[in-house]
């Protein structure tokens, strides 16, 4: 294995234990931590680089490996035979938590949220709001393509981009503008004789 992207909480001891599971194939693995200072992922150059520069490289950032088949010897788009996740039980618990919260039932909202955390061996939370649920959804549903929809539905799209998106931080309202809905494909408009360009969603 050429590259390993440890989670933010993994220690050097954790990484050593990971290498020990398959010493022959992991002895020369380049470790690329998810931290403020990491290493060049492409050229294996010595010295640290900033994370913001790190994610611009071809192999930069944190690849989502949650769908990889752990029994596959090598990874590529032709060697993974796991099913694609359309919907999962934890997602349903998180949907229920959000629904209970909006209905004013924080007790049941906490029960549903903490069931997801219990399965992940995390401590239960005692307070809940939409930000707590969104944080849990970001961890649980990472790589499943639902983040934009979550932020749009909860009206947090501009706020979270201002807070966490380094490319438009502090300028999210200006950059996003009226684009709070996805564009209707032009082919769909062309195929429907009752639609015209005026029916396109705002901002496109």
C-alpha positions as semicolon CSV with decimal commas, in nm:
position;residue;x (nm);y (nm);z (nm)
1;X;0,000;0,000;0,000
2;X;0,150;0,333;-0,109
3;X;-0,052;0,582;0,098
4;X;-0,243;0,570;0,424
5;X;-0,471;0,851;0,542
6;X;-0,512;0,807;0,918
7;X;-0,811;0,961;1,094
8;X;-0,748;1,275;1,297
9;X;-0,768;1,081;1,624
10;X;-0,518;0,806;1,533
11;X;-0,194;0,808;1,728
12;X;0,148;0,685;1,618
13;X;0,078;0,369;1,819
14;X;-0,247;0,316;1,625
15;X;-0,061;0,349;1,296
16;X;0,212;0,109;1,408
17;X;-0,058;-0,143;1,504
18;X;-0,220;-0,097;1,162
19;X;0,112;-0,163;0,988
20;X;0,168;-0,473;1,202
21;X;-0,149;-0,632;1,062
22;X;0,017;-0,665;0,721
23;X;0,388;-0,579;0,759
24;X;0,495;-0,697;0,415
25;X;0,254;-0,470;0,226
26;X;0,253;-0,178;0,471
27;X;0,617;-0,139;0,574
28;X;0,685;0,137;0,317
29;X;0,344;0,303;0,326
30;X;0,355;0,684;0,317
31;X;0,149;0,823;0,607
32;X;-0,061;1,130;0,518
33;X;-0,230;1,261;0,833
34;X;-0,547;1,467;0,833
35;X;-0,395;1,757;1,024
36;X;-0,294;2,119;0,979
37;X;0,051;2,004;0,871
38;X;0,094;1,693;0,658
39;X;0,323;1,573;0,380
40;X;0,342;1,591;0,004
41;X;0,115;1,306;-0,115
42;X;0,238;1,295;-0,475
43;X;0,615;1,322;-0,475
44;X;0,689;1,184;-0,127
45;X;0,905;1,487;-0,061
46;X;1,035;1,537;0,294
47;X;0,904;1,816;0,511
48;X;0,558;1,933;0,603
49;X;0,306;2,127;0,393
50;X;-0,011;2,309;0,490
51;X;-0,332;2,111;0,468
52;X;-0,487;2,369;0,232
53;X;-0,205;2,300;-0,016
54;X;-0,225;1,928;0,052
55;X;-0,583;1,896;-0,075
56;X;-0,490;2,050;-0,412
57;X;-0,272;1,753;-0,506
58;X;-0,392;1,465;-0,719
59;X;-0,379;1,232;-0,422
60;X;-0,453;1,501;-0,165
61;X;-0,742;1,518;0,075
62;X;-0,914;1,233;0,249
63;X;-1,037;0,964;0,010
64;X;-1,354;0,790;0,119
65;X;-1,267;0,424;0,167
66;X;-1,580;0,322;0,359
67;X;-1,716;0,129;0,060
68;X;-1,393;-0,056;-0,019
69;X;-1,391;-0,432;0,008
70;X;-1,140;-0,516;0,281
71;X;-1,089;-0,859;0,124
72;X;-0,967;-0,711;-0,204
73;X;-0,591;-0,722;-0,249
74;X;-0,571;-0,398;-0,451
75;X;-0,810;-0,107;-0,490
76;X;-0,942;0,030;-0,816
77;X;-1,278;0,102;-0,971
78;X;-1,290;-0,256;-1,097
79;X;-1,207;-0,451;-0,783
80;X;-1,474;-0,338;-0,536
81;X;-1,782;-0,558;-0,523
82;X;-1,964;-0,414;-0,224
83;X;-2,317;-0,289;-0,275
84;X;-2,372;0,086;-0,303
85;X;-2,555;0,226;-0,001
86;X;-2,891;0,365;-0,106
87;X;-3,025;0,397;0,247
88;X;-2,900;0,274;0,584
89;X;-3,054;0,215;0,925
90;X;-2,844;0,486;1,098
91;X;-2,968;0,734;0,837
92;X;-3,327;0,649;0,928
93;X;-3,250;0,707;1,298
94;X;-3,104;1,047;1,208
95;X;-3,406;1,134;0,994
96;X;-3,627;1,041;1,290
97;X;-3,413;1,253;1,525
98;X;-3,456;1,554;1,299
99;X;-3,830;1,496;1,265
100;X;-3,878;1,462;1,641
101;X;-3,672;1,777;1,699
102;X;-3,885;1,976;1,456
103;X;-4,197;1,841;1,627
104;X;-4,068;1,970;1,961
105;X;-4,000;1,624;2,107
106;X;-3,635;1,654;2,213
107;X;-3,652;1,341;2,428
108;X;-3,723;1,108;2,137
109;X;-3,488;1,307;1,915
110;X;-3,205;1,237;2,161
111;X;-3,297;0,870;2,183
112;X;-3,271;0,826;1,806
113;X;-2,948;1,024;1,777
114;X;-2,784;0,845;2,067
115;X;-2,872;0,506;1,920
116;X;-2,648;0,593;1,625
117;X;-2,374;0,710;1,860
118;X;-2,410;0,397;2,075
119;X;-2,351;0,173;1,774
120;X;-2,039;0,380;1,694
121;X;-1,925;0,337;2,058
122;X;-1,949;0,709;2,127
123;X;-2,075;0,872;2,445
124;X;-2,437;0,983;2,449
125;X;-2,513;1,352;2,406
126;X;-2,753;1,528;2,642
127;X;-2,843;1,833;2,434
128;X;-2,974;1,838;2,079
129;X;-3,033;2,094;1,809
130;X;-3,007;2,098;1,431
131;X;-2,629;2,156;1,444
132;X;-2,577;1,847;1,661
133;X;-2,776;1,640;1,412
134;X;-2,589;1,785;1,114
135;X;-2,255;1,703;1,277
136;X;-2,365;1,345;1,334
137;X;-2,492;1,317;0,976
138;X;-2,157;1,448;0,845
139;X;-1,973;1,170;1,031
140;X;-2,220;0,888;0,969
141;X;-2,309;0,962;0,605
142;X;-1,966;1,073;0,485
143;X;-1,916;0,987;0,120
144;X;-2,284;0,918;0,050
145;X;-2,349;1,249;-0,126
146;X;-2,615;1,393;0,103
147;X;-2,439;1,694;0,258
148;X;-2,563;1,961;0,016
149;X;-2,919;1,836;0,052
150;X;-2,887;1,834;0,432
151;X;-2,759;2,192;0,444
152;X;-3,018;2,314;0,196
153;X;-3,305;2,144;0,382
154;X;-3,200;2,283;0,718
155;X;-3,129;2,631;0,575
156;X;-2,765;2,607;0,684
157;X;-2,603;2,617;0,341
158;X;-2,477;2,976;0,356
159;X;-2,394;2,965;0,729
160;X;-2,186;2,647;0,705
161;X;-2,000;2,762;0,393
162;X;-1,912;3,082;0,575
163;X;-1,779;2,878;0,866
164;X;-1,609;2,583;0,701
165;X;-1,546;2,637;0,329
166;X;-1,204;2,805;0,298
167;X;-1,268;2,898;-0,066
168;X;-1,571;3,119;0,005
169;X;-1,542;3,175;0,380
170;X;-1,713;3,502;0,474
171;X;-1,849;3,542;0,119
172;X;-2,094;3,253;0,102
173;X;-2,408;3,461;0,060
174;X;-2,251;3,650;-0,229
175;X;-2,105;3,339;-0,396
176;X;-2,410;3,117;-0,357
177;X;-2,658;3,394;-0,433
178;X;-2,993;3,260;-0,548
179;X;-2,856;2,911;-0,617
180;X;-3,044;2,741;-0,335
181;X;-3,192;2,478;-0,567
182;X;-3,014;2,255;-0,817
183;X;-3,051;2,356;-1,184
184;X;-3,309;2,179;-1,395
185;X;-3,118;1,999;-1,674
186;X;-3,162;2,172;-2,008
187;X;-3,250;1,836;-2,164
188;X;-3,544;1,806;-1,925
189;X;-3,667;2,153;-2,019
190;X;-3,628;2,078;-2,391
191;X;-3,818;1,750;-2,356
192;X;-4,120;1,915;-2,190
193;X;-4,320;2,135;-2,426
194;X;-4,489;2,304;-2,129
195;X;-4,155;2,430;-1,994
196;X;-3,928;2,710;-2,112
197;X;-3,607;2,878;-1,997
198;X;-3,817;3,092;-1,761
199;X;-3,897;2,778;-1,559
200;X;-3,531;2,731;-1,466
201;X;-3,451;2,756;-1,093
202;X;-3,323;3,096;-0,973
203;X;-2,956;3,171;-1,025
204;X;-2,899;2,970;-1,344
